[in-house]
Amino acid sequence: MKARPSYVDEGRPFELGLSEPEVLEDDRLPTKFHAMTETRKLISTALRTRVLRGYTFWCVRALPREQIGDGYPRKVSGEPRGTLYDLVLYRQETRVAQVHHALFLRPCNPEVRFVHLTDLHIASRNDLWDTEIQAIIDDDPASEGKGFVNFNEHLRQFIRWANKAADAGELDFVWDLGDLVDFVHLGLVAREPRDNNWSTLIDMLISCPHERERGNRGLRVPLFTAPGNHDWRTYPYPPDLTADIFGISKASANELDYL
């Protein structure tokens, strides 16, 4: 396993040794925990029985093969700052898996600073609507003077603010607890597994090429999440049902493509 900086020219890669493999077969909840690290062995029943049915789950200890010193975190004005790493798993020389933003190196500090977000409601259609809404508003007197509220753009603005705070050493991580996406599937027809709003959110957090074109460089601190009801919802609400949250009239919302 190798730890690779999540962003180019930030940090130094290093290798990790894997040891103490343990198959996780016990589905029972423990009556008590002796250490916080024991919670890593808990696996969601939904993951076991529905999402990853038939898979075997393992717990493996991973430790750096070398001393991780001051030369590994990124520098801002000569000062070390928290640095995100992807974990990449190889079988011999072939890469078999990669997890984005899985490891975070930060300067030693007993205090942590974080921001709590909720209800991002990210969806690909938000950006698509943003490109066509002005023409619809221009033909709708009830929407005169209003501007479309794009939830995706809210997250991009937050990422820019969060990165400035991280560069200043004033932010260590972000909590986002509930309704990260507005709904799961992009439409109501069969799609490839990756073609969903979760991949849209991930693209925004790790800054894929089309996000960089929008000026989004990706989040520089860890994001810890918990699901809300929309994160399990497979299909969208029609926009005219919640027109006010988009900042437009019901008539304008009714003109937007439902899918």
C-alpha positions in Angstrom: 0.0 0.0 0.0 1.2 3.5 -0.8 0.1 6.9 0.5 0.1 9.4 -2.4 -0.6 13.1 -1.9 -4.2 13.9 -3.1 -3.0 17.0 -4.9 0.0 17.6 -7.1 3.0 19.3 -5.5 1.6 18.8 -2.0 3.4 16.4 0.4 5.6 13.4 -0.3 4.5 9.9 -1.1 5.4 7.0 1.3 4.8 3.3 1.6 2.8 1.5 4.3 3.3 -2.0 5.6 0.3 -4.2 6.2 0.1 -6.6 9.1 -2.3 -8.4 11.6 -5.1 -9.2 9.1 -8.3 -10.2 10.7 -11.5 -11.4 9.0 -14.6 -9.6 10.4 -17.3 -12.2 10.7 -19.1 -11.3 13.9 -22.3 -9.3 13.2 -23.1 -8.8 16.9 -22.8 -5.3 18.5 -20.4 -5.3 21.4 -21.8 -4.5 24.9 -18.9 -2.0 25.4 -15.8 -0.6 23.8 -12.4 -0.6 25.4 -10.9 1.8 22.9 -12.2 4.1 20.2 -10.3 2.2 17.5 -12.5 -0.8 18.1 -15.3 1.0 16.3 -13.4 0.6 13.0 -14.5 -3.1 13.1 -18.2 -2.2 12.9 -19.7 -2.6 9.5 -23.2 -1.4 8.5 -25.7 -4.2 8.1 -26.9 -2.5 4.9 -23.4 -2.8 3.5 -23.1 -6.4 4.4 -26.5 -7.6 3.2 -27.4 -5.3 0.3 -24.6 -3.1 -1.1 -21.7 -5.5 -0.8 -23.4 -8.8 -0.3 -21.1 -11.8 -0.7 -17.9 -9.8 0.1 -15.5 -10.7 2.9 -14.6 -7.8 5.2 -11.1 -7.5 6.7 -9.4 -5.3 9.3 -5.6 -4.8 8.6 -3.1 -2.7 10.5 -1.2 -0.3 8.2 1.9 1.6 9.4 4.4 3.8 7.5 7.6 1.9 6.6 9.6 5.1 7.3 9.7 7.9 9.8 7.2 10.6 8.8 8.9 13.9 9.5 8.5 17.6 8.7 9.3 17.1 5.1 6.0 15.3 4.3 3.2 17.8 5.0 2.6 20.6 2.4 4.0 24.1 3.2 2.2 27.4 3.1 4.5 30.4 3.4 7.1 28.1 4.8 4.8 26.7 7.5 3.6 23.0 7.6 -0.1 22.6 7.0 -2.4 19.5 7.0 -2.1 17.4 3.9 -4.5 14.9 2.4 -3.3 11.6 1.0 -5.0 9.0 -1.2 -4.4 5.3 -0.2 -3.5 3.1 -3.2 -3.4 -0.7 -2.9 -1.3 -2.7 -5.2 -1.1 -6.5 -6.0 2.5 -6.8 -7.1 2.9 -3.9 -9.4 -0.8 -3.6 -10.4 -3.0 -1.0 -8.8 -6.2 -2.7 -7.6 -7.9 0.0 -5.5 -7.6 3.7 -4.6 -9.4 5.6 -1.9 -9.4 9.4 -2.2 -8.7 11.6 0.8 -8.2 8.6 3.1 -5.3 9.8 5.2 -4.5 13.2 6.7 -1.2 14.4 8.1 -1.3 17.5 10.2 1.1 19.4 12.4 1.1 18.3 16.0 -1.5 20.4 17.9 -3.8 19.2 20.8 -6.6 21.6 19.6 -8.7 21.0 16.5 -11.0 23.4 14.6 -13.9 22.3 12.4 -17.0 23.4 10.6 -20.4 21.7 10.7 -22.3 21.6 7.4 -25.7 20.0 6.7 -28.1 19.6 3.8 -25.8 20.2 0.8 -28.3 18.6 -1.6 -25.7 18.2 -4.4 -27.1 17.1 -7.8 -25.8 17.2 -11.3 -29.1 18.8 -12.5 -28.4 21.9 -10.4 -25.6 22.9 -12.8 -27.6 21.9 -15.8 -30.5 24.0 -14.7 -28.2 26.9 -14.0 -27.3 27.1 -17.7 -30.9 27.3 -18.9 -32.8 29.0 -16.1 -32.1 32.6 -17.1 -34.0 32.2 -20.4 -37.0 30.8 -18.4 -36.9 33.6 -15.9 -36.9 36.2 -18.6 -40.2 34.9 -19.9 -41.7 34.7 -16.4 -42.9 38.0 -14.8 -43.3 36.3 -11.5 -39.6 35.6 -11.4 -38.4 39.1 -12.3 -35.5 40.1 -10.1 -34.9 36.6 -8.8 -31.8 34.5 -9.2 -31.6 30.7 -9.3 -30.1 29.2 -6.2 -27.5 26.6 -7.2 -26.7 24.3 -4.2 -23.6 23.0 -6.1 -22.2 26.6 -6.2 -22.8 27.0 -2.5 -20.4 24.0 -1.9 -17.8 25.4 -4.3 -17.9 28.7 -2.4 -17.5 26.9 0.9 -14.5 24.9 -0.5 -12.8 28.1 -1.5 -13.3 29.5 2.0 -12.3 26.3 3.8 -9.1 26.1 1.8 -8.1 29.6 2.8 -8.8 28.8 6.4 -6.8 25.6 6.1 -3.9 27.4 4.5 -4.0 29.8 7.5 -3.9 26.9 9.9 -7.4 27.7 11.1 -9.3 24.6 10.0 -8.6 20.9 10.5 -11.7 19.1 9.2 -15.4 19.4 8.2 -18.4 17.5 9.4 -21.3 17.1 6.9 -24.2 15.4 8.6 -27.1 14.5 6.4 -28.5 15.1 2.9 -25.2 15.4 1.1 -26.9 14.7 -2.2 -30.5 15.6 -3.2 -31.2 12.1 -4.6 -29.0 9.2 -5.8 -29.7 8.4 -9.4 -29.4 11.0 -12.2 -32.6 9.8 -13.8 -35.2 7.1 -13.5 -33.6 4.8 -16.1 -31.0 2.1 -15.7 -27.5 3.7 -15.4 -24.0 2.6 -14.8 -23.3 2.3 -11.0 -21.0 5.3 -11.0 -23.4 7.5 -12.9 -25.1 9.1 -9.9 -25.0 12.2 -7.7 -22.6 10.6 -5.2 -20.0 10.7 -8.0 -20.9 14.3 -8.6 -20.2 15.2 -5.0 -16.9 13.2 -5.0 -15.8 15.0 -8.2 -16.4 18.4 -6.4 -14.5 17.3 -3.3 -11.4 15.9 -5.1 -11.5 18.4 -8.0 -11.8 16.5 -11.3 -10.9 18.4 -14.5 -14.4 19.8 -15.2 -14.5 21.1 -11.6 -11.1 22.8 -12.0 -12.5 24.6 -15.0 -15.1 26.2 -12.6 -12.3 27.3 -10.3 -12.8 24.6 -7.7 -9.4 23.2 -6.6 -10.9 20.5 -4.2 -11.2 20.4 -0.5 -7.9 20.5 1.4 -9.1 19.0 4.7 -10.9 15.8 5.6 -14.7 15.6 5.3 -16.6 13.3 7.8 -20.1 12.4 6.8 -23.3 10.7 7.9 -26.3 10.0 5.7 -29.7 11.7 5.7 -33.0 10.6 4.2 -32.2 12.2 0.8 -28.9 10.2 0.6 -31.0 7.0 0.3 -33.6 8.5 -2.0 -33.2 7.1 -5.5 -35.3 9.6 -7.5 -35.8 13.4 -7.3 -38.7 15.6 -6.3 -40.2 17.7 -9.1 -38.7 21.2 -8.8 -42.1 22.9 -8.8 -42.8 21.2 -5.4 -40.0 23.2 -3.8 -39.7 26.2 -6.0 -38.9 28.6 -3.2 -35.7 26.9 -2.2 -34.4 27.5 -5.7 -35.3 31.2 -5.6 -37.7 31.1 -8.5 -41.4 31.0 -9.1 -43.5 27.8 -9.3 -44.2 28.5 -13.0 -40.4 28.8 -13.8 -39.7 25.7 -11.8 -42.4 23.8 -13.8 -40.4 24.6 -17.0 -37.3 22.8 -15.8 -36.6 19.2 -16.9 -37.8 16.9 -14.1 -34.8 14.6 -14.6 
